[in-house]
């Protein structure tokens, strides 16, 4: 978590993806950049098979200019 604080202070936007339900959702939220909205800055999927279904959502989120992304992945 200390690395996330340093990254936030440096202005780096952090998005998190948790795979498996045993992942601590609170920790995912704390690592991500504000405003820390589920399905915008962080995503939790139950297994690796579900990860591919979440890819379009993740790509759309990263392509939103209002979130200050550096790269257009669309």
C-alpha positions as a Markdown table, in Angstrom:
| # | Residue | x | y | z |
|---|---|---|---|---|
| 1 | Unk | 0.0 | 0.0 | 0.0 |
| 2 | Unk | 2.9 | 2.4 | 0.6 |
| 3 | Unk | 3.8 | 2.1 | -3.1 |
| 4 | Unk | 0.2 | 3.2 | -4.0 |
| 5 | Unk | 0.5 | 6.3 | -1.8 |
| 6 | Unk | 3.7 | 7.2 | -3.5 |
| 7 | Unk | 2.2 | 6.7 | -6.9 |
| 8 | Unk | -0.9 | 8.8 | -5.9 |
| 9 | Unk | 1.4 | 11.6 | -4.7 |
| 10 | Unk | 3.3 | 11.5 | -8.1 |
| 11 | Unk | 0.0 | 11.9 | -9.9 |
| 12 | Unk | -0.2 | 8.4 | -11.3 |
| 13 | Unk | -3.7 | 7.1 | -11.9 |
| 14 | Unk | -4.2 | 3.6 | -10.6 |
| 15 | Unk | -6.8 | 1.1 | -11.6 |
| 16 | Unk | -7.1 | -2.3 | -10.0 |
| 17 | Unk | -8.6 | -5.6 | -11.1 |
| 18 | Unk | -9.1 | -8.3 | -8.5 |
| 19 | Unk | -9.5 | -11.9 | -9.7 |
| 20 | Unk | -11.2 | -14.4 | -7.3 |
| 21 | Unk | -13.7 | -13.6 | -4.7 |
| 22 | Unk | -11.1 | -14.0 | -1.9 |
| 23 | Unk | -9.5 | -10.7 | -2.9 |
| 24 | Unk | -10.0 | -7.9 | -0.4 |
| 25 | Unk | -12.3 | -5.4 | -2.1 |
| 26 | Unk | -11.5 | -2.7 | 0.4 |
| 27 | Unk | -7.8 | -3.0 | -0.3 |
| 28 | Unk | -8.5 | -2.8 | -4.1 |
| 29 | Unk | -10.5 | 0.4 | -3.4 |
| 30 | Unk | -7.7 | 1.9 | -1.3 |
| 31 | Unk | -5.1 | 1.3 | -3.9 |
| 32 | Unk | -7.1 | 2.9 | -6.7 |
| 33 | Unk | -7.2 | 6.5 | -7.6 |
| 34 | Unk | -10.2 | 8.6 | -6.5 |
| 35 | Unk | -13.1 | 8.7 | -6.8 |
| 36 | Unk | -12.8 | 5.0 | -6.3 |
| 37 | Unk | -16.0 | 3.9 | -8.1 |
| 38 | Unk | -16.7 | 0.2 | -8.6 |
| 39 | Unk | -16.5 | -0.7 | -12.3 |
| 40 | Unk | -14.6 | 2.6 | -13.0 |
| 41 | Unk | -11.4 | 2.6 | -11.0 |
| 42 | Unk | -11.6 | -1.0 | -9.7 |
| 43 | Unk | -13.2 | -4.3 | -10.8 |
| 44 | Unk | -13.6 | -7.6 | -9.0 |
| 45 | Unk | -14.3 | -10.7 | -11.0 |
| 46 | Unk | -14.9 | -14.2 | -9.5 |
| 47 | Unk | -12.4 | -16.1 | -11.7 |
| 48 | Unk | -10.1 | -15.9 | -14.7 |
| 49 | Unk | -12.8 | -16.9 | -17.1 |
| 50 | Unk | -14.8 | -13.8 | -16.1 |
| 51 | Unk | -11.8 | -11.6 | -16.7 |
| 52 | Unk | -12.3 | -11.8 | -20.5 |
| 53 | Unk | -15.9 | -10.7 | -20.1 |
| 54 | Unk | -14.8 | -7.6 | -18.1 |
| 55 | Unk | -12.2 | -6.5 | -20.7 |
| 56 | Unk | -14.6 | -4.3 | -22.7 |
| 57 | Unk | -15.7 | -2.5 | -19.5 |
| 58 | Unk | -12.1 | -2.0 | -18.4 |
| 59 | Unk | -11.1 | -0.7 | -21.9 |
| 60 | Unk | -14.0 | 1.8 | -21.9 |
| 61 | Unk | -13.0 | 3.0 | -18.5 |
| 62 | Unk | -9.4 | 3.5 | -19.4 |
| 63 | Unk | -10.4 | 5.4 | -22.6 |
| 64 | Unk | -12.5 | 8.0 | -20.8 |
| 65 | Unk | -10.6 | 11.3 | -21.0 |
| 66 | Unk | -12.3 | 12.6 | -17.9 |
| 67 | Unk | -10.2 | 10.1 | -15.9 |
| 68 | Unk | -7.0 | 11.6 | -17.1 |
| 69 | Unk | -5.6 | 8.6 | -18.9 |
| 70 | Unk | -2.4 | 8.9 | -20.9 |
| 71 | Unk | -3.1 | 6.3 | -23.5 |
| 72 | Unk | -6.1 | 5.8 | -25.8 |
| 73 | Unk | -6.6 | 2.0 | -25.9 |
| 74 | Unk | -9.9 | 2.2 | -27.8 |
